[in-house]
């Protein structure tokens, strides 16, 4: 569930050029499936079923537009604390499923005090709003004031992703080797692997080739062990799932925002985590329940590559089918052609022009 950027797009660009990259990002088959969108309102009665339809490409052919909507320094949900570092991009969804509960509504809410909560960005079909400087602490992750810290386990690195468990006497084990790091308990009750959040505990390999574990804690609210550094070391994004929104478009725009932040903060793809990682909360719930997290990371990787490695190319999509807009998004979703086509035009800095015709089936 956590992975670093692959080399697939870099290899294609180096060996076959920009056309091959856009071909790789192209979706030959447009996926359609019914997902459940989960809302908190009226004890969950606002939840609804949504026909999720993918786009013709993993890359969304539109510019990232961020609207500044800062939280006042006078409000309690803007503590004004400068972070020691940014280690993560934390993805949420609002669980606001009612019609009209989009980015504009949540922008007004958080800028009005947010009930004491805050986050850096609200991202939805109706816009992306920026509320706090990215180097300031926000109250969004549910892990209090715990910071990102690493503790030496004195267990040697043998595999890139070690199996983490808890020994009978309460110490973390890595690949069945007992470490020197005590795991959190539930009021003294020793926990086990099943009590660890499903994104696992932060683990990195040190210069001494030992595994180091991040700060962890037990949430009595969600009965899971989570990681520290959510409020203090991450950038929080609330994404919108309001009834009437194109949820796949919301996730593509969210991916574009995340790619921008990864470049800005000089982070790798494994820095993108769910709210669940910090507190054990089932959030972003709709994406998690739809099992779309890995596909979302695919979108982030495509956006990041175009943003960083193809920034000197002008890339334009020209729809050949009435169901495709100039961003590559499927429109008129109630009456979609079985065969969709579009043209991509690419111009590099030297003025060299490339073009390709692509077709998708629905």
C-alpha positions in Angstrom: 0.0 0.0 0.0 3.1 2.3 0.2 5.4 2.3 -2.7 8.0 4.5 -4.3 8.0 5.9 -7.8 8.7 3.3 -10.5 11.0 3.9 -13.4 8.5 2.8 -16.1 7.8 6.3 -17.5 11.4 7.4 -17.3 12.6 4.3 -19.2 10.0 4.9 -21.9 10.8 8.6 -22.3 14.5 7.8 -22.6 14.2 4.9 -25.0 11.0 5.6 -27.0 10.2 9.3 -26.5 7.1 11.2 -25.2 4.6 9.4 -27.4 5.3 6.1 -25.6 4.8 7.8 -22.3 1.3 9.0 -23.2 0.5 5.6 -24.7 1.4 4.0 -21.4 -0.8 6.4 -19.5 -3.7 5.7 -21.9 -6.6 3.5 -20.7 -7.6 1.2 -23.5 -10.6 0.1 -21.4 -12.8 2.6 -19.7 -13.8 1.0 -16.3 -17.2 1.4 -14.8 -18.3 0.1 -11.4 -20.7 1.0 -8.8 -19.2 2.2 -5.5 -20.7 3.1 -2.2 -20.0 6.7 -1.1 -20.0 7.0 2.6 -21.5 10.0 4.4 -21.7 10.8 8.1 -24.8 12.9 8.0 -28.1 11.6 9.5 -26.2 8.6 11.0 -25.0 7.6 7.5 -28.3 8.0 5.7 -26.6 10.5 3.3 -24.5 7.6 1.9 -25.3 6.8 -1.7 -24.3 4.6 -4.7 -22.2 6.1 -7.4 -21.3 4.9 -10.9 -17.6 5.5 -11.0 -16.3 5.8 -14.6 -12.6 6.2 -15.3 -11.0 8.6 -17.8 -9.2 7.9 -21.1 -5.9 8.6 -19.5 -4.3 8.4 -16.1 -3.1 12.0 -16.7 -5.7 14.7 -16.5 -5.1 17.2 -19.3 -5.8 20.4 -17.3 -3.7 22.8 -15.4 -3.7 22.7 -11.6 -5.5 25.7 -10.2 -5.3 26.5 -6.5 -7.4 29.2 -4.9 -6.0 30.9 -1.8 -8.6 30.9 1.0 -6.5 31.3 4.2 -7.8 30.6 7.7 -7.5 33.7 9.8 -4.6 33.9 12.2 -7.1 34.9 14.9 -8.9 31.5 14.9 -8.1 28.7 17.2 -7.9 26.1 14.4 -4.8 27.9 13.1 -2.2 27.5 15.8 0.6 29.1 13.9 3.1 26.4 14.8 5.8 25.9 12.3 6.5 22.3 11.5 9.9 20.8 12.1 9.6 19.0 8.7 7.1 17.7 6.2 7.3 13.9 5.9 3.9 13.0 4.6 1.0 14.1 2.4 -2.2 12.9 4.3 -5.3 12.2 2.2 -8.7 12.4 3.8 -12.3 12.5 2.5 -14.8 14.6 4.4 -17.5 12.0 4.6 -19.8 14.9 3.6 -22.1 13.1 1.2 -25.0 15.5 1.0 -25.5 17.5 -2.2 -23.7 20.8 -1.8 -21.1 19.6 0.6 -18.3 20.3 -1.8 -15.0 22.2 -1.6 -16.6 25.6 -1.4 -18.8 24.5 1.5 -15.8 23.0 3.4 -13.7 26.0 2.6 -16.3 28.2 4.3 -16.5 25.8 7.2 -12.8 25.6 8.0 -12.3 29.3 7.4 -15.1 29.8 10.0 -13.3 27.9 12.7 -13.9 24.3 11.5 -15.1 23.2 14.9 -11.5 23.3 16.0 -10.2 21.2 13.1 -8.1 22.4 10.2 -6.3 21.2 7.1 -4.2 22.7 4.4 -6.3 22.0 1.3 -9.9 21.4 0.3 -10.1 19.6 -3.0 -13.3 18.9 -4.9 -15.0 19.0 -8.3 -15.9 22.7 -7.5 -12.3 23.8 -6.8 -9.1 23.4 -4.8 -8.7 25.8 -1.9 -5.5 26.4 0.1 -6.1 27.3 3.8 -2.8 27.2 5.6 0.9 27.6 4.6 2.3 24.2 4.0 4.9 24.6 6.7 2.3 25.2 9.5 0.7 22.6 11.7 -3.0 21.8 11.1 -5.4 19.7 13.2 -6.6 17.0 10.9 -4.9 13.6 11.6 -6.1 12.7 15.1 -2.7 11.8 16.5 -2.3 14.9 18.8 1.1 16.5 19.0 3.1 13.4 18.3 6.0 14.1 16.0 7.9 12.1 13.4 10.8 10.4 15.1 12.8 7.2 14.4 14.0 4.7 16.9 16.8 2.2 16.2 15.5 -1.4 16.4 19.0 -2.9 16.3 17.6 -5.4 13.8 19.5 -5.6 10.5 17.9 -4.9 7.2 17.3 -8.1 5.2 14.2 -7.2 3.1 13.0 -3.9 1.7 9.6 -4.2 3.6 10.0 -6.2 6.8 7.1 -8.1 8.4 6.2 -6.2 11.6 4.7 -8.0 14.5 4.6 -7.7 18.3 6.3 -10.2 20.6 4.5 -11.9 23.5 6.3 -9.5 25.9 5.3 -6.4 23.9 8.3 -5.6 21.7 8.1 -5.0 18.0 9.5 -7.8 15.9 10.8 -7.4 12.3 11.0 -10.5 10.2 10.5 -12.5 13.4 13.5 -10.9 15.1 12.8 -9.1 18.3 13.7 -5.5 18.4 14.5 -3.2 21.3 11.4 -1.0 20.6 8.4 -1.4 22.8 5.1 -1.4 21.1 2.1 0.6 22.5 -0.3 -1.2 24.8 -4.0 -0.8 25.5 -3.8 0.2 29.2 -1.1 -2.4 29.7 -2.6 -5.1 27.5 0.0 -6.3 25.0 -1.3 -6.0 21.5 -0.6 -8.1 18.3 -0.2 -7.6 14.6 -3.9 -7.5 14.0 -4.0 -4.3 16.1 -1.7 -2.4 13.7 -3.3 -0.1 11.1 -3.4 -1.7 7.7 -0.7 0.7 6.3 1.7 -0.5 9.0 4.3 1.2 11.1 6.8 3.6 9.6 10.0 1.8 9.0 13.2 3.1 7.3 16.7 1.6 6.9 19.5 3.7 8.5 23.0 4.3 7.4 24.1 1.5 9.7 21.7 -0.9 7.8 19.5 -1.3 10.8 15.7 -0.9 10.7 14.4 2.2 12.4 10.7 2.5 13.5 8.7 5.6 13.6 6.7 6.9 16.6 3.6 4.8 17.2 0.6 4.9 19.6 -2.6 3.1 20.3 -5.9 4.9 19.5 -8.7 3.9 21.9 -11.2 5.5 19.5 -10.4 3.2 16.6 -8.6 0.4 18.6 -5.6 0.3 16.3 -2.0 1.3 16.5 -1.2 4.4 14.4 1.8 6.5 13.5 2.9 9.9 14.8 3.6 12.9 12.7 0.1 13.4 11.3 -0.6 16.8 12.6 3.0 17.8 13.2 4.7 16.5 10.0 2.2 16.2 7.2 0.2 18.3 4.8 -3.5 17.5 5.2 -5.9 17.4 2.2 -9.7 17.0 2.6 -11.2 15.6 -0.6 -14.9 15.8 -1.4 -17.4 13.1 -2.0 -20.7 15.1 -2.1 -23.6 13.7 -4.0 -23.7 15.0 -7.6 -19.9 15.3 -8.0 -17.9 13.3 -10.5 -15.9 11.3 -7.9 -13.3 10.1 -10.4 -12.6 13.6 -11.5 -12.3 14.6 -7.8 -9.7 11.9 -7.4 -7.8 12.9 -10.5 -7.7 16.6 -9.4 -6.6 15.4 -6.0 -3.8 13.4 -7.6 -2.7 16.5 -9.5 -2.5 18.4 -6.2 -0.6 15.6 -4.5 1.9 15.5 -7.3 2.5 19.2 -7.0 3.1 18.8 -3.2 5.4 15.9 -3.7 7.5 18.0 -6.0 7.4 21.1 -3.7 8.4 19.1 -0.7 10.9 16.8 -2.5 9.1 13.7 -1.4 8.7 10.2 -2.9 5.4 8.4 -3.6 5.6 6.5 -0.3 5.0 9.8 1.5 1.4 9.7 0.4 -0.6 8.2 3.1 -4.2 7.8 4.3 -5.6 9.4 7.4 -5.9 5.8 8.6 -2.1 5.6 8.8 -2.0 8.0 11.7 -5.1 7.2 13.8 -6.6 4.0 12.4 -9.7 5.8 11.3 -11.4 4.3 8.2 -10.5 7.4 6.1 -10.6 8.2 3.2 -13.5 5.8 3.6 -15.0 5.9 0.1 -11.7 5.3 -1.6 -10.7 2.6 0.9 -13.9 0.7 0.7 -13.9 0.9 -3.1 -10.3 -0.5 -3.1 -9.2 2.4 -5.2 -6.1 3.5 -3.2 -3.6 1.7 -5.5 -5.2 3.1 -8.6 -5.2 6.6 -7.0 -1.4 6.2 -6.6 -1.2 5.3 -10.3 -2.9 8.7 -11.0 -0.4 10.5 -8.7 2.6 8.8 -10.4 1.3 9.9 -13.9 0.7 13.4 -12.8 4.1 13.7 -11.1 6.0 12.4 -14.1 4.3 14.8 -16.5 4.8 17.7 -14.0 8.5 17.0 -13.3 9.9 15.2 -16.3 7.8 16.5 -19.2 7.3 20.0 -18.0 9.0 21.4 -21.1 6.5 19.7 -23.4 3.2 21.3 -24.4 0.7 18.5 -24.3 -2.8 19.0 -25.7 -5.7 16.6 -26.1 -8.2 16.9 -29.0 -11.4 14.8 -28.5 -12.6 12.9 -31.5 -15.7 11.5 -29.6 -18.5 13.5 -28.1 -18.1 11.7 -24.8 -14.5 13.1 -24.2 -13.8 16.6 -23.1 -10.4 18.4 -23.7 -9.2 17.2 -20.3 -9.7 13.5 -21.2 -12.6 13.2 -18.9 -15.7 11.1 -19.8 -18.8 13.3 -20.1 -22.4 12.7 -21.0 -22.1 9.6 -18.9 -25.6 8.4 -19.4 -25.1 7.7 -23.1 -21.4 6.7 -23.7 -20.2 5.4 -27.1 -18.8 1.9 -27.1 -15.7 3.2 -29.0 -14.0 6.4 -27.9 -11.1 8.1 -29.6 -8.9 11.2 -29.2 -5.7 12.7 -30.5 -2.7 13.9 -28.4 -0.4 16.6 -29.7 3.0 17.1 -28.1 5.5 19.9 -28.7 8.9 20.0 -27.1 11.1 23.1 -26.4 12.8 22.9 -29.8 9.4 23.0 -31.5 9.5 19.3 -32.5 5.9 18.0 -32.8 4.6 14.6 -32.0 1.1 13.3 -32.3 -0.8 10.1 -31.7 -4.3 8.8 -32.1 -5.6 6.7 -29.2 -8.8 4.6 -28.8 -10.6 3.3 -25.7 -13.4 0.8 -25.4 -16.3 1.3 -23.0 
